[in-house]
Amino acid sequence: MTEITARLLLVVAVLGVAGVVAFVVNRIQKPPHPTLSVQIDGDRPGVVLFTSLECTTCSETVTLLRSKGVPFREITHELEPQRFESWRVFAVPLTVVLDREGTVVAALAGAPSSRRLAGALRDADIKVSH
């Protein structure tokens, strides 16, 4: 093995280790899914969408829900921060699908795919208009 090849392999190995360390540190500092604690305080619609005014992905999620005919209650952080605290929501958008008893069937972080959304709605026995 030439000296150049050996140095290249060393650089690739160091970069690989640095990438793995960065990934692990990021996962430790930022949980993969926000923690939810649903309280029975009158908020038991089928779908609750937690958003923020500055969030473009939130706007995309609103558009997706409307295009699918999904009835939902939007809770915007800047307008109702107490709801974020009581539900322990730390990331937006977060689409929470509840069944008729108010039990969380799914909590979809980020913009949900149509397939995941449809599955959660089916599991909660929520009918949509489209």
C-alpha positions in Angstrom: 0.0 0.0 0.0 1.4 3.4 -0.9 1.8 6.2 1.5 -0.9 8.3 -0.3 -3.4 5.4 -0.1 -2.7 4.9 3.6 -3.3 8.6 4.3 -6.5 8.6 2.3 -7.8 5.6 4.3 -6.8 7.3 7.5 -8.7 10.5 6.5 -11.8 8.5 5.5 -11.7 6.5 8.8 -11.4 9.8 10.9 -14.3 11.4 8.9 -16.4 8.2 9.4 -15.7 8.2 13.2 -16.5 11.9 13.4 -19.8 11.4 11.5 -20.8 8.6 13.9 -19.9 10.6 16.9 -21.9 13.6 15.6 -24.9 11.4 14.9 -24.9 9.9 18.4 -24.5 13.3 20.1 -27.3 14.7 18.0 -29.6 11.9 19.0 -28.7 12.2 22.7 -29.3 16.0 22.7 -32.5 15.9 20.6 -34.9 13.0 21.3 -36.2 11.4 18.1 -39.8 12.0 19.1 -41.4 14.5 21.4 -42.9 13.3 24.7 -46.7 13.6 24.9 -48.8 13.7 27.9 -52.5 14.0 26.9 -54.7 15.5 29.5 -58.5 15.3 29.5 -59.2 19.0 29.4 -61.8 19.2 26.7 -59.3 18.7 23.8 -60.4 15.5 22.3 -61.0 16.0 18.6 -59.9 13.4 16.2 -56.7 15.2 15.0 -54.7 17.9 16.7 -52.0 19.6 14.8 -49.3 21.5 16.8 -47.7 24.3 14.7 -45.7 27.5 14.8 -46.1 30.6 12.7 -42.5 30.4 11.4 -42.7 26.8 10.4 -42.9 26.1 6.6 -43.3 22.3 7.2 -46.3 23.2 9.4 -48.0 25.0 6.5 -47.3 22.0 4.3 -49.0 19.7 6.9 -52.0 22.0 7.1 -52.3 21.8 3.3 -52.0 18.0 3.4 -54.7 17.6 6.1 -57.1 20.0 4.2 -56.5 18.3 0.9 -57.3 14.9 2.5 -60.5 16.3 4.1 -59.2 15.6 7.6 -61.0 17.6 10.3 -58.4 18.9 12.7 -57.8 21.4 15.5 -54.6 23.5 15.0 -52.8 24.7 18.0 -50.2 27.3 17.2 -47.3 27.8 19.7 -47.4 31.6 19.5 -51.1 31.8 20.2 -51.5 28.9 22.7 -48.1 28.2 24.4 -49.9 26.8 27.5 -51.2 23.9 25.3 -47.7 23.0 24.2 -46.7 22.9 27.9 -49.7 20.9 29.1 -49.3 18.4 26.2 -45.5 18.5 26.5 -44.9 19.2 22.8 -41.3 20.2 22.0 -41.2 20.0 18.2 -43.5 21.1 15.3 -45.3 20.1 13.3 -46.7 17.3 15.4 -49.9 15.6 14.2 -51.7 13.8 17.1 -54.4 11.4 16.2 -56.8 10.5 19.0 -59.6 7.9 19.1 -63.1 8.7 20.4 -62.0 8.1 24.0 -59.1 10.6 23.7 -56.4 8.0 23.6 -53.4 8.8 21.4 -53.4 6.5 18.5 -50.5 8.1 16.7 -48.2 11.1 17.1 -46.6 11.9 13.8 -43.6 14.2 14.0 -42.8 16.3 11.0 -44.9 16.3 7.8 -46.7 12.9 7.8 -46.7 10.8 4.7 -50.2 10.2 3.2 -49.8 6.5 4.0 -48.9 7.0 7.7 -51.7 9.6 8.1 -54.3 7.2 6.4 -53.2 4.4 8.7 -53.5 6.5 11.9 -56.9 7.8 10.8 -58.0 4.2 10.1 -56.7 3.0 13.5 -58.6 5.8 15.2 -61.8 5.1 13.2 -61.8 8.7 11.8 -63.7 9.1 8.6 -62.6 11.8 6.1 -64.6 13.6 3.4 -62.2 12.7 0.5 
